[in-house]
């Protein structure tokens, strides 16, 4: 089947970059990304895109107006498309059965119903791109077949994304694999090969895997669960390191040189964030519980519990080190995105650190090179953070566009995101502008701790005891209590 037009429902972190790269690599295919949000579509058509990813702007500008289009005219895009991607949000349910665990598929269902009510004739390939639980493709197919008009046929495929924010464009241009799941039938095989031919414009065929829809859906959850597990595992060892005097970086390097394990995702930090890891693991927990696999559910729930524990003990260390009281003290938070090279703040550790510090009465000054002031306040004024008094956030929080202004007069710097620029600041200048003693809490292990201590900072970090203070009688002073 020749593909001439593609439609993507959802102009978010998955749909926008994915379809921009498809348009970039397939100039013979017209790609239209549609969304209900007029503001989001307007931003995709402007010089300031709604999301930040290195390399994304150049690719969008190169194809936009030629074979890449962003629109709110969803019906027209659906009718004309050969392939329709569903790339809508699948948040964790906040109500009813499966609350705080199961994926909320109301947007997926709404997209499926919209497709069924819009398509008037022909054969359409509907591709589930959002991260969904097992059998979601089956549910989409059920809706489409129940509502479809005479003369319309569908094949539903699962094509999960495996993108890391901050490197999404390079991940799309040079993927480890493309996973396509479909129905085990002649029409299913034809649909899978059709989608494979699109990716085949730039991806070697041996990297394009075709499996059953169920295997494809579960593989996405499994991949994120395994990656999150590695982060929680090394973070659990960081706690041991701090109690024993070992260095978690040295442990991670020793472990990572084992070819059976490898070095990736072994960087100890405050914990994982982003839209996928916690959401997908909790979804996996829910699936296991529904299948009466309670031991399996408990195993994966512990991965999330360790992540929460890591954030809690980091913030507790801040309070304990600052003489067990931070009420009224100014604390500078460096970084609010959940990781560097993205403006995404979903499940960012910084939000949870900020909440704990605000609960203790601290005044926060926040700086992030890519997260807007509006986004920071939106996150902190959420009821989970502010309770019933968002005005309290406005009173205690300031957002600065200059890191030196953010640090001035503060009692402590708290590094929550591993932005490269944080390494190169003029720290003697920052130290001179801070209250004394001046503290640094490096939650990402990116700073030169020895150099910081020589300046005069009291430094605390993840996974390592630091000997603050000058040597006395040939020995360093007693190290501070560990995280």
N, C-alpha and C positions, 0 to 999 in steps of 0.2 A: 504494500500500500504506500503510495507516494504521499508525503506530508508537505503541505504547502502553507498551512496556518495552524498556529498553536495559541491557545488561550490559557491563561493562568488566573485562577480566582484566588486573590490574596496577594497584596503587594508588601509583604512583610520581610522578615529577615531571611526567609527561605525563597519565596516566590520571586522577589525582586532580583537578587543576585543570580539565582539559577537561570531565570529566563533572560537576563541580560547577557550571560555567557552563551546561552544557546543561540541568541540572536547574533552575537559576535562571531561565533564559529559556524553558523549556518545562514549565510547571507541570502540563500534562496528560500528561506522560510520566514513568513511574517509572524511575529510574536507580539501578542497583546496581553499586557498585565492589567487586570481590572480589580477594582476595590470599591467598596461602598463609601469609603472616606474620601470626600472631595479634597480635604486638606492634604492627605497623604499623596494622592495622585498629583495634586498641584506641586508638591515638593519633588516628586520623581521627575516632573517636567521642568524643574527649575535648576539653577546652578547650585543649590544647596539641597542635597539629597536627604531623605528622612533617616537614613542610617549611614554609619561610617564603616567602611571596610577598605583597607589599602588596595588600590588598583580599581575599585569599583567605579568611581567617577569617570575615569578615562574610558572604560568599556561602555558605560551608559552613553556618554557623549558621542562616542564613535558610531553607535548604532541607532540612537534615538532619532526618530523622524524618518528613518530609512526603512528598517525592518523591525524596529523595536518601538512599541507604543504603550503608553500608560493612559488608562481611561476609566471612567465611571459607567460607561455604556456596557454593562455586563451582558445584556441579552444579545446584542449584535455580535459581540466577541464570541459568545458561546455558539450561536447559530453558524457562524462561518468557520469554526475550528474543526480540524481533523482530530486533534488531541487536546483534551481539556485537563489541565492540572488543577487539583484541589490543594491549595497551600494556605489553608486558614488556621487560625489559632486553635490549639487543643489543650486548654488549661486544665489544671486539676479541679475536680468538682469541689465546690464550697457548700454543698447542700445535699440532703437526701442520702440514699444508699451509696456507699462508696465515698462519702465526704472525706476530703483531704487525702485521698488515695487514687481513686479512679479518674480516668481521663474524661473530661466533659466533651462530648461529641456533638453538641447542639449546632456548632458552626459547620461541621462536616455534613451533618444531616441537612441543614438549611441549603448548603451548596448543592448537594445531590438533588434535593427537591427542585431547586432553581433550574438545574440542568434539565431534569425530566420535564418540567413545565415549559421550557423554552425551546428545546430541540424539536423540530417539526418533521424532519426526514433524514434518512441516511444512516451510515455506520459511524459511531463515535467511540473513541478510546478515551476512557476517563481514568486519570492517573491519580491515585492517592499519594500525595507528596508529604502531607503532614504526618507527624509522628502519632501513631494510633495503636490501640491494642489489637491483639490477634482477633481475626474475623471481622474487622472493620470494613475491609473490602467487600466481604460477603454481605454486610449490612447495606453498603452503598448500592451493590448490585440488586439487592431485594427492592430497595426504594425505586431505582431506575426502572426495573422491569414492571413494578406495580403501577407506575404512573405513566409509562411511555405511551406515545401515540402510535397508531398503525404505521408501519413502514420504517420505524426507527429500531435500530439494534445497537447494543452496547457491549463492550468488553471493559471490565474494570481491572486495572493493574495496580500493584503496590510498587512504588519506586522511592523508598526512603532516602533522605539526604544524610550524608555523613560529613557535615561541614563543621569546622572549628571556627568560631567567631574570632576575627583578627587575622585569619588566613583563609577565609572562605573562597576568595577568588582563586588563589593558587590551588586550593583543594578541588575546585570545580574544573580548573584547567588541566590539572594533573592528578586525577583521582586514583586512590588505591584500587577501587573497584566501583562499578555501577551495578546495583542490585535491582533486578526487575522480577517481580512476582506476578504470576497470573494463573488463570484457569488451565487445568490439564486437559485441554481439548484442542481441536484443530484451529478453531477461532481464537482461543487463548494464545496458542503458539504464534499465530499470525500477528496478533496484537503486540505480543512481546517483541517479535522481530521488527515490527514497525517502529516501536519506541527505541529499540537498540540501534536502528539505522540512523536515528537522529543523533544519538551520542557517538555513533560511529564516524561522524564527521571529524572528530578529533581524539577519540578514545580507541585504543586497540581492542579488537573484538574479544581477545582472551581475557580482558579485564571486565567484560560485561557478563555478569552471571544471571542466568534465568532459573528461577526456582518457583515453588508454589507460593501463592499469596500468603498463606499462613507462615511459612518459613521466612519470607521476606519481612513480614511485620514483626515477628519475634526476633529476627536478627538485629533489627534496629534497637529494640529494647536491650538485647543482650550486649551489643557493642557499647552502649552508653553505661550499662551496669558494670561491665568489666573495667572501663576506664575510670569510673567513679570509685570503684573498689580499690584500684591502685592508689588513688589519691588518699582515700581514707586509710589504707594500709600504711603508707609512708607517714601520714600524719599521726597514726597511733604510735609509730616508732619514734616520732619526734618527741612525744611525751616521755618515752623511756630515756631518750638521749639526754633530755634536760635534767633528769633525776640521776643519771649515772656519769655524766661528763662526756659522753660520746657526742660526735658531731653528725647530725642527720644527713648532711651533704656527703660526708665521707662514707656513711653507711649506704646511701643511695647509689653512690658511684660504684662501690664494691659490688652491690647487688646488681646494678644495671649492666655491668660488664659481663654478666652471665648471659650467654647467647640465648638461653631458654627464656630469659626474662626481658632483657633489653632496658634501655634507659628512659624511655618516654613515660610521662605522667608519674614521675617519682620525685617531683619537687615539692617539698613540704611547705605549707603556707597556712593561712587562716582557714582555708577550706575551699571546696568547689562552689561555683555559682552558675549563673546562666539559666537559660530557659529549659534545658533538657535534662541534665543529670538527675536532679532531685525529683522532678516531675515524672520522668520515665521509670525511675526505680520505685517510686510509690505506686505507679501504675502496675509495675511488675509484681509488687507485694500484693496489691488488690487481686490481680489475676490468680496468683498462687493461693490466696485465701479462698477465692471462689471455687478453685479446683480442689479444695481441702488438702492443700500441700502446706500445712502450717509451718513445718520445720524450714522449708525452702523460703517461705515468706519472712520468717524471723531472721534468717541468714541475711537476706538483702536489706531488711529494715535496719539492721545493725550498721550497714554502710552509711545510711543517712544519719543514724544516731551518732556515729563517730564524727561526722562532719559538723553536726550541731555542737557536740562537745568541744571540738577544736575552736570554734568561734567563742563559745562561752568561756573557756579557760584563758583565751587571749584577752578578752575584755576584763576578766577578773584580775589578770595580772596588771593591767593598766591601773585599775582602781587600787589594788594592793600596793603597788610601787609608789603611787602618788599619795602615800601616807594614809591610805584607806579613806580618803575623802577627795572627791573632785567637784563637789558642789560649788558653783560659781567660778570654777577654773576654766580658762580658755584652752581648748585642745584642738589642734590643727590636724585635720584628716586629709592626707594626700592620696587622692584616687578614690573615685566612687563607682566607676565601671567595674563589672565583675572580673575583667581581665584587661590587659593592655590591647591597644589597637582596635578597640570597639567602643561605641558609645552606649552599649547595652548595659542596663543596670539590673535586669531581672535576676532575682535571688542573689544579688551581690552581697558579699560578706560585709561590705561597708555599711549596708543598710542595717544589718543586725548589730554591728559594732556601735553604730550611731544610736540605735534604740537603747542599748544597754547604758551608754554614756549619758544619754538624755534622761533616762530613768534615775540616774545618780545626780542629776542637776547640773551637769557640765554645760558650758557654752561651746558650741562647735563652730569652727571656721573650716570650710570645705573647699578644696581645689581639685578639679579634674580637667585635663586639657580638652576632652571631647564631650563630656556630659554637660548639658545645659542647666542653668539655674532652675528653669521651670521643671525639668525632669527630676532634679534632686528634691525640690520641695514637694512634687507630686508623690515621690516615693516616701518621703518622711512624713507627709501629712495623711498617709493612708491610715485608716483606723487601727490596723495592726501595730503601727508605730506610735501614733499620737493619742490613741484611745478616743475619748470624746472631746478633746481639746486641741484641734489643729493650731489654734492661736499660740499655743505654748511652743510649737516648733518655730513659728515665725519670730518669737521672742528670743529663743536660745540659739538659732542657727543663722549663720551668714555664709554666703557663697561668694568666693573671690575669683577673679580672673587672673590674679597675680599670686604665685605661690609665696613670694616674699611678704606680701601684705597679709596673706592667710596665716603665716607663721608668726608675724610680729606680735609680741606680747603674750604668746601662748606658753603654757607650762610644758606641753609635750607635742611632739610630732608622731602621728600614727600612720604608717604606710599600709594602705589597704589594697592598692593596685600596683602591679609591677611595671609601670610606665618607664621606659628607658630614660626619659628626661630627668627623672628623679635622681638618677645616679650622678648627674653632672652639675647639680646646684652648688652655689657658693655657700657651703655650710658654715664657715666661719662668720659670714655675714648674718646668716640665719641665727646662729648661736648668740651673737651679740645683741640681737633684737628680742630674744626670748627672756622669760622669767627664769630665775635661777633657784635651785638646780634645774637644768634643762634636760628633758627626757626624750628619748627616741624609742619607739616601739615598731620594729621592722617586721611586719606581718608577712612580707614576701621575700625576705632574705636577699635583698638586692643592693644594700648599701655596704660600704667599706667600714665595717664595725670598728676595726682598730684605729682607722683614721678619725672616725667620729669621736671615739673615746679620747684620743689625743687632743682634739679640739676642746674637749671638756664635757661632752654629752655623757649622760648616763644612758647606756644602750641596752635594750632587751630585744631578743629575737626568738624565732621559732626553732626548736630542735637543737639548741646549743647553749651551754652556760657561758656567759661572758664575765670576765674578771674586771669589773669596773673599779677604778681607783689606782693610785700609784703603788708600786711594790713597797713593802715594809719589811726590813730585815731579810731581804732576799726573797720574800714571798709576796704574792698578790694578796690583797684583802679578800675576805670571805665572799664568794660569789653570791649574788642575790638569789632568792628562792626561785625555783624554776616554774615555768608555766604549768 
